[in-house]
Amino acid sequence: MNDDNNLKQQVEQRVKRLVRAQREKSTVLGQSLYMGTLGLLLILPVLGGAYLGLWLDGMASGYSVRWTFSGMFLGVVIGGFNVYLLLKE
């Protein structure tokens, strides 16, 4: 009995979301802004990690790009997580 009520509530919530989504159709401008936001959420951590890594490599003696690549990789991971969280909503 409890499973039936739970299933009924889930179906009602999804129907409400579908009706609201159909009523609030997004425009081309809205979709462009959304895609731009996704791009920024991915790119800004990568650029920040690369910049920080380049600065750390500059402080080390000799030629090294170890910190730069590590910062870029960490930026990709953080950016991917940011995009995942935004798309999950």
C-alpha positions, 0 to 999 in steps of 0.5 A: 500500500505504501509503495502504491502511494509513493509511486503515485506521488512520483508520477504526479510530480513528473506530470507536473514537471512535464506540464510546467516544462511544456508551458515554459518553453525556452527560447533560442536566447535562453538556450544560448545563455544556458550553454554559455553558462555550462561552458563557463562552468567547465572552462574557468576552473581549467584556466584557473588551474592552468594559471596557478600551475604555471605560477607554481612552475615558475617558482620552481628551478628549471623547466617544468610543466608538472604543476601546470598539467596537474592544475589543468587536470584538477580544473577539468575534474572540478569543471566536470563536477560543476557541469554535472551539478548544474545538469542534475537540477 
